Amino acid sequence: MFPQDIQRLAQQIVATASERGLMLATAESCTGGLVAAALTAVPGSSAALDRGFVTYSNAAKMQMLDVPEDTLARHGAVSEATARAMAT
């Protein structure tokens, strides 16, 4: 389904999170959920993946991820500032 390098990276992420007792959440926009899909393709990923958000619209970014409206207005939806706000 995914290229081998993506599969390996997803496996590493799931394994590391599991080993450290961490739960993962994804916040995606332009990727449309592909990061979460790669992680959920890893057997046993439910031990490390809690949830995923696909927030394509600005409204969704503000409502679901608390991205400040000012950040979107100043920098746009596809920007480092917005990506950082989504991650936070």
N, C-alpha and C positions, 0 to 999 in steps of 0.2 A: 504494500500500500504506500509506504513512504520510502524514500531513498535510504540506503543503509546508514549513511552518516547521520541522518535525522533519527533513525531508529536507535542507533547507538547512543546518541546524545539523550534521547528521551529515557532510555534504560538507565543511563548514568544518573540522570536527574532523579528518577523515581528511587533508585537504589540509595543514593546519597540522602535523600529526604527520609526514606524509611529508616536507614541506619541512625540518623540523628533525631528520630522521633518528630519530624516536622511534617506539617500538612501544607500542601500547596494550593494556591488559588491562581487562576489566570485571569488577566484583564486584557482583552484583545479588541481590536477594531478592524484594521485593514486585513488582518489575517483571517478574519471570519470564523475563528474557532479552530484553526489548524493546529495551534500549539496544544490546546486541550485534547484534540483528536489524537495527536502523536503520543501524548502522555497516556491517554486511556487505552491506546493500542498495546501498551506494555502489560503483560500478565501481572496481576497483583497490584496494579496501580491504585486501586481503591484504598490501599493502606496508606497512601501518601497524597492523593488528590482529593481535595474537599469540594471544590466548586470551580466553575469558570463563568466568566462574563464576556459576552460579545456585545460591545457597546458601540455600534456603528454610528448612530446619530449623536449629535452634540447633546441633545436632551438626555439620551441614555447615559452619556458620560457624566453629565451633571447629576442626574437622579441616582444612578446606581453606584458611581465611584467618587462622587463629591468633587469632580473636577470643577474648579472655579470658572464661572462664565467669563470672567475677565481673561483668564488664561486662553480660553478658546478664541475670544475676540482678538486678543493681541497676537497670538502665535498661530492660530489655526488648529484644526483637528489633527493634522498630520505634522507634528512638530515634536522636538525633544521635550519642550516644556510640558506639553500635553501628555506625552508618554510618561514623564516623571510623575505628573499629578495622578495619572491612572495607577501607576505602581504604588504610590503612597497610599 
